């Protein structure tokens, strides 16, 4: 993770855009978002973590991700 990215995460925490738990989540999991992958329905934890990361990156860095649903 680049220094500028860590700085933006810290600034978002100080501005109260994210809380301490969310800041730790971003620092632990990094900023890398792989292509949207198919996640089996029984793996809710992995799906929730992926959604949480996308939502936090959207709030902190202004990144947007298309919503794709596998049918």
C-alpha positions as CSV (number, residue, x, y, z in Angstrom):
1,X,0.0,0.0,0.0
2,X,1.3,3.4,-0.9
3,X,2.0,6.1,1.6
4,X,-0.6,8.4,0.0
5,X,-3.2,5.7,0.4
6,X,-2.4,5.3,4.1
7,X,-2.6,9.0,4.5
8,X,-6.0,9.2,2.8
9,X,-7.3,6.4,5.1
10,X,-6.0,8.2,8.2
11,X,-7.5,11.5,7.0
12,X,-10.9,9.8,6.5
13,X,-10.7,8.5,10.1
14,X,-9.8,11.9,11.5
15,X,-12.6,13.5,9.5
16,X,-15.0,10.8,10.9
17,X,-15.8,9.5,7.5
18,X,-14.9,6.0,8.7
19,X,-14.5,4.6,12.2
20,X,-11.5,2.9,13.8
21,X,-12.8,-0.6,13.0
22,X,-13.3,0.4,9.3
23,X,-9.8,2.0,9.2
24,X,-8.2,-1.2,10.6
25,X,-10.2,-3.3,8.0
26,X,-8.9,-1.2,5.1
27,X,-5.3,-1.3,6.4
28,X,-5.5,-5.0,7.0
29,X,-7.1,-6.0,3.8
30,X,-5.5,-3.5,1.5
31,X,-6.9,-1.6,-1.5
32,X,-6.6,-4.3,-4.1
33,X,-10.1,-5.2,-5.5
34,X,-10.0,-8.2,-7.8
35,X,-12.4,-8.4,-10.6
36,X,-15.9,-9.2,-9.3
37,X,-15.9,-12.9,-8.7
38,X,-18.6,-15.4,-8.4
39,X,-19.1,-16.3,-4.7
40,X,-21.2,-19.3,-3.8
41,X,-24.4,-18.5,-1.9
42,X,-23.2,-20.4,1.1
43,X,-20.1,-18.2,1.5
44,X,-21.9,-15.2,3.0
45,X,-18.8,-14.0,5.0
46,X,-16.6,-13.7,1.9
47,X,-19.4,-11.8,0.1
48,X,-20.0,-9.4,3.0
49,X,-16.2,-8.7,3.3
50,X,-16.0,-8.0,-0.4
51,X,-19.0,-5.6,-0.2
52,X,-17.7,-3.9,2.9
53,X,-14.3,-3.3,1.2
54,X,-16.0,-1.8,-1.9
55,X,-18.2,0.4,0.2
56,X,-15.3,1.7,2.2
57,X,-13.1,2.4,-0.9
58,X,-16.0,4.3,-2.3
59,X,-16.3,6.5,0.8
60,X,-12.6,7.1,1.3
61,X,-11.2,7.2,-2.3
62,X,-14.3,8.0,-4.3
63,X,-14.0,4.7,-6.3
64,X,-17.1,3.3,-7.8
65,X,-17.8,-0.3,-8.6
66,X,-20.6,-1.6,-10.8
67,X,-23.2,-3.9,-9.2
68,X,-23.1,-7.2,-11.0
69,X,-25.4,-10.1,-10.0
70,X,-24.7,-13.6,-11.1
71,X,-27.8,-15.5,-12.2
